[in-house]
Amino acid sequence: MPVPLHTTGKASFDDIYTRPDPRDYYARMAQLDYRIPELAKPFFQQQIREYRAAARVSTPTVLDIGCSYGVNAALLRLDTTIGELAEHYRQAEGDQAALIARDRARLAAQDRLPDVRFIGMDAARPALSYADAAGFLHDTVHADLEAADPTEAQRAILATADIVVSTGCIGYVTEKTLSRVVLAHPHRRPWMAHFVLRMFSFEPMAAELAALGYRTEQAPGIFEQRRFASGTERAQVLNTLSDNGIDTTDHETEGWLYANLYLSRPLTEHADPEELH
């Protein structure tokens, strides 16, 4: 069956985020050697360590935008790999309740980050609900902040975020979402770490964040996200990168999507734009 393309030019996997559990998600991602959350893990661990030291916060809160089935939280809290999780769910038997019970028991026994809170935000309710029920997330926000402002209840949850991360949602979400997350708290600004496919420019988001009191830096290196899902996706992405003047030699031409890492931090403790002038 042909893989449909999202309007961004990427392959669309919307259907696997509507399943009651992650088995189909991990099976499909394993086929494509999906690895960006695993490559991101040490950088997120570093952000948590640095934030805890700088802000003197004993239990920082991490908000994962586009968290799907709680992948980043699971990788960090279980200190595991994408491959191991894919095998974990491949072997899983039973219904959703059985999988949830199994995941909760594992997390209770193996949580490596009991002093970090994880919030997940996603527009896909089934995936978000599973991550919540399995215990990977301490709180959730089911919202599409591209389309509307958060509700007051959602804003209260978003305002607790100390660090905001993502591993593939930029392109689907834009500066609209990031600014609404940042403005959830009237003064305090969270740190941010976003892995962004090279086919998408982070400049509009960096400009919006700068207006809100941030400095953004691109980290060294580029990172494999996954293999192309089809020849059509490969051609579309290569054309987009070429149009943007990006050299794909030895990278996307070899059959992989690649991402950059952007780190954004407030210029002052509160980073209130009114205080920066």
N, C-alpha and C positions, 0 to 999 in steps of 0.2 A: 504494500500500500504506500503511495507517495506520501512523503512527509510534508504537511502544509507549512507555508511560510507565514510568519508574523508580518505585520505591516512594516516592522523595522528591517526585514530582510533575513532575520534569524529564523531557524526552524521553530515551529510552534509545538509545544508539548502541553498545551492547556488541558488536554483530556486526562493526563496522568495525575493532575492535581485535584481531580474530582473523585478519586477512588477513596474508599473508606479507610484504607491503610496504605503504607508506603511500598508494598511489595512490587507493584508494577512500576512505580517511580524508580526504585533502585535497580530493577532489572533493566529498564531502558537506559538509565544513566551508565550502568556497567558496560552495556554494549558500546557506548560512545567514549569509554575511558574518561568519564567525567572526573575531574580532579581539583578544580579550583578551590573548593572549600578546604580540602586537605592542604593545599599549598598556602592557603590563607591562614591556617590555624596558628603557626608560630608568630605571625605578625599580629594577630588578634591577641594572643597570649602576651606579647610584648606591650601592646596598647593597654591591656588590663594592668600589667605590672607598673607601667609608667604612670598611668592615671592614679592608681592607688597611692603611689609614692608622692605624686605632685599634689593631689587634692586631699591626701590624708583621709581617704574614705576606706573604711575597712571592708565594706560590701558593695562594690560598684555594680551598677545596673547596665547591662548591654542590650541594646535594641537592635534586632536583626530585621532589616527591611527586605521583604520578599523571602521569608524564612521557609516557606513551603512546609515540609513535614518536620521542621526543627533540625535541619541537617547540621548547621553550624553549632548549635547548642549541643547536639548529640556528640559531635566530633570533639568538642572542647571538654564537655563534662565527663565523657567516657574515655577521653584520651585515646581515641581509636582512629581508624582509617575508613575511607570511602569503600574500599574493597571489602573490609571486614564487615561493615554495615550491610553491604549488598549481599554478602554470604549469609549474614544473620537473618535477613528477611527472606532470602531464597529458601532457607531451610525451615522457615516458620510455618507452622501448621495451625489450623483452627480459624475461628472467625476474628473479627476486629477486637472483641473483648478479650480473647485469649492473647492476642498480640500486645494489647495495651498492658495486660497484667504481666506479661513476660518482660516488657520494656520497663515498667515501673519497678519490678523486682530487681532487675539488673542495675538500674540507676540507683536504687537504694543501697545496693551493695558496692557500687563502683564509682560513685560520683567523685570526680577529682577536683571539682570546683564548688564545694558547698558554700563558699563565701562569695559567690558571684550570682546575681539575679539575671535572668534572661527573659526579655520580652520579645515576642514574635509579632510581626505585622505582615499581613498578606491579604490579598483580595480573594484568595481561594479558601472558602470556609472549610471544606472537608479536610484539606491538608493541615490547616491551622488547628482545627478541632482535634485531629489526631495528635499533633505535637503537644497540645495542651493536656489532653487526657493521658498521654503516655508519661507526662511529667517533665518533658524536656524543657518546657517553658513555665515560668512562674506567673506570667500574665500574657495576655494577647490583645491585639487590636485588629479586628476584621474591618478593613477599610480600604478604599481606593482614594488616596489623597490627591490624585491627579484630577479627580472629578469634583471633590467637595472638601470643605474644611472638616476637621475632626469634630465629633460631638464633644460636649463638655466632659463626658465620662472618658472618652478616648483621649482627649487633651490631658486629662489628669494623669493617665497612665504614661503617655508620651513624655510628659514633663519630668518624670522620674529618671529618664535615660541619662547616663553619664557618658556612654560611648555608643555611637551609632555605626553599624557595620552593614556591608552588603557584599554579595559575591555573584552578581549577575543581573540584578534588577535594573541597574542604570541603563537607560535605553527604553525600557518599558515605563520607568518612572523618570521624572525630570526635576528641574529645580523647584517646580510647584510642590512636589512631595517633600523635598529636603527642607524648603523654607517653612512649610507647615509643621514639620517635626521640630525644627529649631525654635520656632516661635511658640511652641506649646508651653514653655516656661517663659514668663515675662522678662527675666533677666539672665538666668543661668544658661550657658550654652554648652551642649555636649561636644566631646571630641568626635571625629568621624574618620572612618577608614573604609574606602570603597574600592573594590576591584571592578574595573570597567573595561569591557571589550574595546579593542583598539578601533573598531568600526564606529564607535560613538565618541563624540567630543565631550570632555568634562568641562570645557571652558564656560558654557552658560551656567553650570552649577557652581563652578568656582567663583564666577562673577557675582552670582546671587549670594553666595556665602560671604564673599568679601564685603558686600554691602551690609551684611549682618554681623560684621566684626571678626571675620575669620582670615587666616592665612592658609593657603593650600599649597602643598608641595607634592610633586610626583616622586615616588620612591624609585630607586634604581631597579633595573631589571624588568622583564616581561614574563608573564605567567601563562602556562597552558590551561585552557579552560576545559575543552573537550574536543573530540574529533568532529568533523563536519558530519551532519546527519544525512546529507545527500549531495549529489553533484550539483543540484540546483542551488542549494544553500551555499556551497563552496563558491560557485560562480558569482552569486549575488554579493557575498561578503568581499570577495577579491575585487569586484568592480567598485564597491563602495570604498574600500581602502585605497584603491588606485585613484579614484576621484578626489579623495582627501589628501593625496600626496604622500601616502604612507608606504614605505618599502616593505613588501611582504616576503622578500627573498629569505629562504631558510626558516621561515616561520609559517604563516598561513598557507604558503604554497606547498608546504609539506603535509597539509591535511588537518591542521589544528586551528581552532579559534584561540586567540591570545588576548590577554588582558593586561592593563596597567593598574598600579595601585596608587591611589590618591589619598593623602593624609591631610585632614583639615582640622585646625585647632584655633580656638578663640584667641585673639590678641591680648585680651586682659582676662582677669579672673571671671568677671561677669559678662564681658563682651557685649555690653549693651551699646548699640550703635550711637545712642544719644551721648554716651560717655566718651566716645572716641573722637569727638569733634570739639 
